[in-house]
């Protein structure tokens, strides 16, 4: 069933878990994510990032995402990830998305604040909820293959809990993406996470659900520490995407010389591997593993 980001965050709060939030890179990814959630009977967030337009346009995949969520046996939030303009957010809301993230993290604070307020106002008209970001994770949400993804860069700014308190109170957002040491993409060095940032943000922001971006490649122990500190949504995609790619590479090795390669066989191999990978992540985020 389709639920809002606010509703699914309340479910996470009640159980003291984080909900896995997975990107919809295409139909196979959505099928893998929903099948994983239904088998485990866990709520799930399926999101589409604006920077993934070249993979498939929001206008094409958005209605499919909403329709599949409505038919699912588990609570599903359909969320826009890293929306960079208000027009794009509106497009997602028009399609029936139940959560939107406005990402103004690269803008000066006052501009991020003003635009986030507008995003909240707009989302309320559609009954949807809003995630916004304060601080900066450094690398943008460009996914695997981004040269240098995962390296520490000097644009990474940890979220200031006092500023977060002001930002949350003034905007009325439902979830806050915090920067506390994670990075988008593949980690080249082991991440060092500062859970005090999460705890302090929660303490000063009326226990707002904290969102962890760059959730691939973190140890099980650190995921559990993040959940205990108050992380309620974990964006996880890179390693799932890699699992699909690896499955295709393995499948191709099984073919004999001259044997034809069928695309349908490739996407089935990728889908099965992605489902398994997503299930592993979901169990960890729900502290079942
Ligand atoms: Zn992100």
Boltz pocket constraint, residues with backbone or C-beta under 6 A from the ligand:
constraints:
  - pocket:
      binder: B
      contacts: [[A, 82], [A, 141], [A, 184], [A, 213], [A, 214], [A, 235]]
      max_distance: 6.0
